[in-house]
Amino acid sequence: MYKILIVDDEYYICEGLKAQLLLLAVPDICEIRTCLSGEEALLLCQTYKPQIIFTDIKMEGMDGISLIHALSRKLHPAQFIVLSGYDDFDYVRGAFQHGAADYLLKPILLEDLTKTLASVIEALNGPARNPDRLRKPLFQLSADIFRELSVLPSDAAASQSLLSALDRSGIGDACCVAVLTFPEPKSYEFLIHQINLFYDFSEQILAGILSDSRIGILCAAGTQNTLSAFLATHISSCRSPAAASLTEAMPVSCIAQQFRRAHELLCLRLFHGYGLLFTEADATGKGDFSPRLKHFMASALKTPSLVSNQAQRSAFLRELRKLSLPALLRFYQYFHNVLEAARSDHGWPEQGYAVPPLSDFPQMAALEDYFCKRLLEFAEKRASQPDNPGSMEMVRSYVDTHYMENLTLSMLADRFFMSYSYLSKAFHKAFHMPFQQYLLMLRMEHALELLKDETLTIQQIAASVGYENAFNFSRSFKAQYGVSPSHFRKQRGVPD
């Protein structure tokens, strides 16, 4: 169903053409309005979005060509038909150059009107399967607006050109910002189809592609509730998993702040998954995060090998999932500040690294992997410094804690991001003995203490200090102390 607008500075022509159109009773026409000037038409079209426009080519003030030029950038789809006299050929030619679809000579004959109307309706119906062709001016306007918003700092005021573009689109003095996102990249055709669904839904919105998985939507403040209902229904019925955010209404001068907030609200999908619409009502909670997360950061930077520990990673993830959105946003900033400070302390400032927005992570697992990757990069950098006196202390601390495990020099080299040959030489130099000798000494010292407990069997003690069987343990013990573990236990002391 299409709406018609008639623009002519002569009242009787407007009403006469309207009467002719009503007489035709075309089923595709649902509403007809009239205007007596181009300026009035521009104002009306901020809310009324006609698909067919009849305009006189000569009018006082804004003429028909200027009107076509102005409206063609904000109406979608639209067919312009100019009304002219016999001596207006040059004007008609100019109108076609600016996008007019056809023209009618005054006085307008009903036969000519019927043919012209049928032609423009056929043109409107033709691209139904590809409506973005007729919406090209709108798509371009949306792209320009979202391009500027994407680089505008959130605390910056909207530029005059941006405000003018929003005014031309009919958004009004206050608006809301929504973002629709998918967990995986989508084709251009898929995203365009989604955008056309929004344009079919409302005339007071702008929608554009933000990335290969994200669509931005601007709507007039008065459309907030209807857009919210549409988004919720669309997400639940969409074949692809999707999530969306919708901000509260604010003056258009604050649109950069709203744009950032819409992306922040999307971070709620890290906790709740997809299939939901997130608003300010869902973003409640304290901004403080657990001291355990601070402890994990401090420990990981001091002993980077902890990052590879599955138990530590699991505990870290559990703490992350407990956070509210305000707390997660604060921790994300805290994480990068602390990591940057640690890098600076070691003389490794970041060089050209751009911190990704938190909203870019599609799932919590991806965020956790990012945290661990950054910490592992720090660990690798720290361990790779030959003159780093703390590197061997980190290795020894790990060995002292995990001596009962099946430790090898090769495994330690991988864990601490060192070559096997470097670690072997560096360990020997730092502790004045080879790694295997240090490990044996450490195990035997613990075995001495355990042997004093007569409730433990030799097999249990052997397992406690990292031996698979009592025979190998006894042989190592005797090589170290000159007596077997059983003989030592009978002596109840360390032999000379």
C-alpha positions in Angstrom: 0.0 0.0 0.0 1.4 3.4 -1.1 0.9 6.9 0.2 0.6 9.9 -2.2 1.6 13.6 -1.6 0.4 16.4 -4.0 2.4 19.6 -3.9 1.2 22.7 -5.8 0.9 26.4 -4.8 -2.6 26.5 -6.3 -5.3 25.1 -4.0 -7.7 24.1 -6.8 -5.1 22.0 -8.6 -4.2 20.1 -5.4 -7.8 19.3 -4.6 -8.7 18.6 -8.3 -5.9 16.1 -8.7 -6.8 14.5 -5.3 -10.4 14.1 -6.5 -9.2 12.4 -9.7 -7.0 10.0 -7.8 -9.9 9.1 -5.5 -12.1 8.6 -8.5 -9.6 6.0 -9.9 -10.0 4.0 -6.7 -6.6 2.3 -7.1 -6.3 -0.5 -4.5 -2.6 0.1 -4.0 -3.3 3.7 -2.7 -4.0 4.0 1.0 -3.7 7.7 1.7 -3.5 11.0 -0.1 -2.3 14.4 1.3 -1.8 17.8 -0.2 0.7 20.7 0.4 0.7 24.3 -1.0 4.5 24.8 -1.0 7.7 23.0 -1.2 8.7 24.2 2.3 5.4 22.7 3.7 6.1 19.5 1.9 9.6 19.2 3.5 8.2 19.7 6.9 5.3 17.2 6.4 7.7 14.5 5.1 9.6 14.4 8.4 6.7 12.2 9.6 4.7 11.4 6.5 6.7 9.2 4.1 4.9 9.1 0.7 6.0 6.8 -2.0 4.4 8.8 -4.8 4.8 12.6 -5.1 3.1 14.9 -7.6 4.8 18.3 -7.6 4.3 21.4 -9.6 7.5 22.3 -11.3 7.1 26.1 -10.8 6.2 27.3 -7.3 6.9 30.4 -5.3 9.8 29.8 -2.9 11.1 26.2 -3.3 10.4 25.0 -6.8 9.7 21.4 -7.8 13.3 20.6 -8.9 14.6 21.8 -5.5 12.0 19.8 -3.7 12.8 16.6 -5.6 16.5 17.1 -4.9 15.8 17.6 -1.1 13.3 14.7 -0.8 15.1 12.2 -2.9 17.8 12.0 -0.2 15.3 11.2 2.6 12.3 9.4 1.1 12.5 5.7 0.3 11.2 4.4 -1.9 9.7 7.3 -3.8 8.5 8.1 -7.3 8.3 11.8 -8.4 5.9 13.0 -11.0 6.2 16.6 -12.1 3.2 18.8 -13.1 4.1 21.3 -15.9 2.8 23.5 -18.6 3.6 23.3 -22.3 6.3 25.9 -22.0 8.2 24.2 -19.2 10.4 21.8 -21.2 13.7 23.0 -19.8 12.3 22.7 -16.3 11.0 19.2 -17.0 14.4 18.1 -18.4 16.0 19.4 -15.1 13.5 17.5 -13.1 14.4 14.2 -14.8 18.1 14.9 -14.2 17.3 15.1 -10.4 15.3 11.9 -10.3 11.7 12.5 -11.6 10.1 9.4 -12.9 7.5 11.0 -15.2 5.6 14.2 -15.9 2.0 15.3 -16.6 0.8 18.3 -18.6 -1.7 20.7 -17.1 -4.6 20.4 -17.4 -4.3 16.8 -16.3 -6.3 14.3 -18.3 -7.7 11.3 -16.4 -6.4 8.9 -19.1 -2.9 10.3 -18.8 -3.1 10.2 -15.0 -4.2 6.5 -15.1 -1.3 5.5 -17.3 1.3 7.4 -15.3 0.0 6.2 -12.0 0.1 2.6 -13.2 3.6 3.0 -14.4 5.0 4.3 -11.1 3.1 1.7 -9.1 4.6 -1.0 -11.3 8.1 0.6 -10.7 7.5 0.5 -6.9 6.3 -3.1 -7.0 9.1 -4.2 -9.3 12.0 -4.1 -6.9 10.0 -5.6 -4.0 12.6 -8.4 -3.7 15.4 -5.9 -3.7 14.0 -2.8 -1.9 17.4 -1.4 -1.0 17.7 -0.3 -4.7 14.9 2.3 -4.1 16.3 3.0 -0.6 19.7 3.9 -1.9 19.6 7.5 -0.6 18.6 6.3 2.8 21.2 3.6 2.9 23.8 6.2 2.1 22.6 8.7 4.7 22.6 5.9 7.3 26.1 4.9 6.3 27.4 8.4 6.7 25.8 8.9 10.1 27.0 5.6 11.5 30.5 6.1 10.1 30.8 9.4 12.0 29.3 7.9 15.2 31.8 5.0 15.1 34.8 7.4 15.4 33.2 10.1 17.5 34.4 10.0 21.2 31.5 9.3 23.5 32.0 12.6 25.4 32.1 14.7 22.2 29.2 16.8 21.1 27.5 15.8 17.8 28.7 17.9 14.9 26.4 20.2 13.1 26.5 18.1 10.0 25.5 15.1 12.0 22.6 16.9 13.6 21.5 18.2 10.2 21.5 14.7 8.8 19.4 13.4 11.7 17.0 16.3 11.2 16.7 15.5 7.5 15.9 11.9 8.4 13.0 12.9 10.6 14.5 11.5 13.9 13.6 14.7 15.8 15.1 16.4 18.8 15.4 13.2 20.9 16.2 9.7 19.9 17.2 6.2 21.0 20.0 4.0 19.8 19.7 0.2 19.2 22.3 -2.3 18.1 21.5 -5.8 16.7 24.3 -8.3 16.8 25.0 -11.9 15.7 27.7 -14.2 17.2 29.2 -14.9 13.8 29.8 -12.8 10.6 26.9 -12.6 8.2 26.8 -12.0 4.4 26.1 -8.5 3.1 22.8 -9.7 1.6 21.7 -11.1 5.0 22.4 -7.8 6.8 20.7 -5.8 4.0 17.6 -8.0 4.4 17.6 -7.3 8.2 17.8 -3.6 7.6 14.9 -3.6 5.1 12.8 -5.4 7.8 13.4 -2.4 10.1 12.5 0.1 7.3 9.4 -1.9 6.5 8.4 -1.7 10.2 8.8 2.1 10.8 9.3 5.3 8.9 11.0 7.1 11.8 14.2 5.1 12.0 17.7 4.9 10.4 19.5 1.6 10.1 22.9 0.8 8.8 25.7 -1.9 8.8 28.3 -1.4 11.6 30.3 -4.5 10.9 29.9 -7.9 9.3 27.9 -9.1 12.4 26.3 -5.9 13.6 23.5 -3.4 12.6 23.0 0.0 14.1 19.5 1.5 14.5 18.4 5.1 15.4 14.8 5.9 16.1 12.8 8.9 17.2 12.1 9.0 20.9 8.4 8.4 20.3 9.1 5.2 18.6 11.0 3.6 21.5 8.3 1.4 22.8 7.2 0.1 19.4 10.8 -0.5 18.4 11.4 -2.4 21.6 8.5 -4.7 21.0 9.6 -5.2 17.4 13.2 -6.0 18.4 12.1 -8.5 21.0 9.8 -10.3 18.6 12.4 -10.2 15.8 15.1 -11.7 17.9 12.9 -14.5 19.1 11.8 -15.4 15.6 15.1 -14.9 13.8 16.6 -18.1 12.5 20.1 -17.0 13.4 21.0 -16.4 17.1 20.9 -12.7 17.8 20.9 -10.2 20.6 20.1 -6.5 20.7 20.4 -3.5 23.0 18.2 -0.4 23.2 19.1 2.8 25.1 16.8 5.3 26.8 15.7 8.4 24.9 18.1 11.3 25.0 18.6 14.6 23.1 20.2 14.1 19.7 23.2 16.2 20.9 24.1 13.2 23.2 23.9 10.6 20.4 27.6 9.8 20.7 27.1 8.9 24.3 24.1 6.8 23.5 25.9 5.0 20.7 28.6 3.9 23.2 26.0 2.9 25.8 24.2 0.7 23.3 27.4 -1.2 22.7 28.0 -1.5 26.4 24.6 -3.0 27.0 25.4 -5.6 24.4 28.0 -6.9 26.8 25.2 -8.4 28.8 25.0 -11.2 26.3 28.3 -12.5 27.7 26.4 -13.4 30.8 22.9 -14.2 29.4 23.6 -15.4 25.9 21.7 -14.6 22.7 17.9 -14.4 22.0 17.4 -11.4 24.3 16.9 -7.6 24.1 19.0 -5.7 26.7 18.0 -2.3 28.1 19.1 -0.2 31.1 16.8 -2.2 33.3 19.0 -5.2 32.8 22.3 -3.3 33.6 21.9 -2.9 37.3 24.5 -3.8 39.9 27.5 -2.5 41.7 30.6 -1.4 39.9 33.0 -3.1 42.3 34.7 -6.4 41.3 36.0 -9.2 43.5 39.4 -8.8 45.3 40.0 -12.3 44.0 40.3 -10.9 40.4 42.9 -8.4 41.6 44.8 -11.2 43.4 44.7 -13.3 40.2 46.1 -10.4 38.2 48.9 -9.8 40.7 49.7 -13.5 40.9 49.7 -14.0 37.1 52.0 -11.0 36.5 54.4 -12.2 39.3 54.2 -15.9 38.4 53.0 -16.1 34.7 53.0 -19.9 34.8 49.7 -19.7 36.8 47.9 -18.6 33.6 48.5 -22.1 32.1 47.0 -23.7 35.2 43.5 -25.0 34.3 42.3 -24.7 37.9 43.4 -21.1 38.0 41.6 -20.4 34.7 38.4 -22.0 35.9 38.5 -20.0 39.1 39.1 -16.8 37.1 36.1 -17.6 34.8 33.8 -18.2 37.8 34.7 -14.8 39.2 34.0 -13.1 35.9 30.6 -14.7 35.6 29.7 -13.2 39.0 30.2 -9.7 37.9 27.5 -7.2 37.1 27.8 -5.2 33.8 29.2 -2.1 35.6 31.7 -4.3 37.4 32.8 -6.0 34.2 33.3 -2.7 32.4 35.5 -1.5 35.3 37.5 -4.7 35.5 38.1 -4.6 31.7 39.7 -1.2 32.1 41.5 -2.3 35.3 43.0 -5.3 33.5 44.6 -3.2 30.7 45.8 -0.5 33.1 47.6 -3.0 35.3 49.0 -4.9 32.4 50.3 -1.7 30.8 51.8 -0.6 34.1 53.6 -4.0 34.4 54.9 -3.7 30.9 56.1 -0.2 31.5 57.9 -1.3 34.7 59.9 -3.8 32.5 60.5 -1.2 29.8 58.0 -2.8 27.3 55.4 -0.1 26.6 52.6 -1.0 24.2 53.4 0.0 20.6 50.4 0.6 18.4 48.1 -2.0 20.2 44.4 -1.1 20.1 42.4 -2.4 22.9 39.2 -4.0 21.4 35.9 -2.8 22.8 34.4 -5.2 25.3 31.3 -5.5 23.2 33.3 -7.1 20.4 33.5 -10.4 22.3 30.7 -12.7 21.2 30.8 -15.0 24.2 32.4 -15.1 27.7 34.8 -17.9 26.6 36.2 -15.5 24.0 36.8 -12.9 26.6 38.5 -15.3 28.9 40.8 -16.5 26.1 41.6 -12.9 25.4 42.6 -12.2 29.0 44.8 -15.3 29.1 46.4 -14.6 25.8 47.4 -11.1 26.9 48.9 -12.5 30.1 50.7 -15.3 28.3 52.2 -12.7 25.9 53.5 -10.8 28.9 54.8 -14.1 30.4 56.6 -15.0 27.2 58.1 -11.5 26.9 59.3 -11.6 30.5 60.8 -15.1 30.3 62.6 -14.3 27.0 64.8 -11.7 28.6 68.2 -13.4 29.3 69.1 -10.8 31.9 65.9 -11.2 33.8 66.9 -12.3 37.3 63.4 -13.3 38.2 63.0 -15.9 35.4 64.9 -18.7 37.3 63.2 -17.8 40.5 59.8 -18.3 38.8 61.0 -21.7 37.6 62.3 -22.7 41.0 59.1 -21.6 42.7 57.2 -23.8 40.3 59.4 -26.8 40.9 59.3 -26.3 44.7 55.5 -26.4 44.5 55.1 -29.2 41.9 58.1 -31.5 42.8 55.7 -34.5 43.3 54.6 -34.3 39.6 56.3 -35.8 36.6 58.5 -32.8 35.9 60.9 -32.6 33.0 63.2 -29.9 31.8 61.4 -30.0 28.4 58.0 -29.4 30.1 59.3 -26.5 32.1 60.9 -24.9 29.0 57.5 -25.0 27.3 55.7 -23.6 30.3 58.0 -20.7 30.8 58.5 -20.0 27.1 62.2 -20.8 27.0 64.4 -23.0 24.8 65.5 -26.3 26.4 69.2 -25.5 26.1 68.8 -22.0 27.5 66.8 -23.3 30.5 69.3 -26.1 31.2 72.3 -23.7 31.3 70.5 -20.9 33.1 69.1 -23.2 35.8 72.6 -24.7 36.4 74.2 -21.2 36.6 71.5 -19.9 39.0 71.4 -22.8 41.5 74.9 -24.3 41.0 73.5 -27.8 40.0 71.7 -29.4 37.1 67.9 -29.5 37.2 67.6 -33.2 37.8 70.0 -33.0 40.7 68.0 -30.2 42.2 64.7 -32.1 41.8 66.2 -35.2 43.4 67.5 -33.2 46.3 64.1 -31.6 46.8 62.2 -34.9 46.7 64.6 -36.5 49.2 64.3 -33.7 51.6 60.5 -34.1 51.7 60.9 -37.9 51.9 63.1 -37.5 55.0 60.2 -35.6 56.8 57.6 -38.1 55.6 59.6 -41.1 56.8 59.3 -39.8 60.4 55.6 -40.6 60.1 55.4 -44.3 60.8 51.7 -44.5 59.7 52.9 -44.0 56.1 54.1 -46.9 54.0 57.2 -46.7 51.8 54.9 -46.9 48.8 52.8 -44.0 50.0 55.9 -41.9 50.6 57.3 -42.7 47.2 54.0 -41.6 45.5 54.0 -38.4 47.6 57.4 -37.3 46.3 56.8 -38.2 42.7 57.9 -41.8 42.2 55.6 -44.4 40.6 57.0 -47.3 42.6 58.8 -47.9 45.8 61.8 -49.7 44.1 62.9 -46.6 42.2 62.3 -44.4 45.2 64.4 -46.6 47.5 67.2 -46.7 44.9 67.3 -42.9 44.7 67.1 -42.5 48.4 70.0 -44.9 49.0 72.1 -43.1 46.4 71.4 -39.8 48.2 71.9 -40.9 51.8 73.7 -44.2 51.7 70.9 -46.2 53.3 67.5 -47.5 52.3 64.3 -45.7 53.4 63.5 -48.7 55.7 66.9 -48.6 57.3 66.6 -44.8 57.8 63.3 -45.2 59.5 64.8 -47.8 61.9 67.6 -45.4 62.8 65.0 -42.6 63.4 67.5 -40.0 62.2 69.6 -38.9 59.3 72.7 -41.1 58.9 76.2 -39.6 59.0 
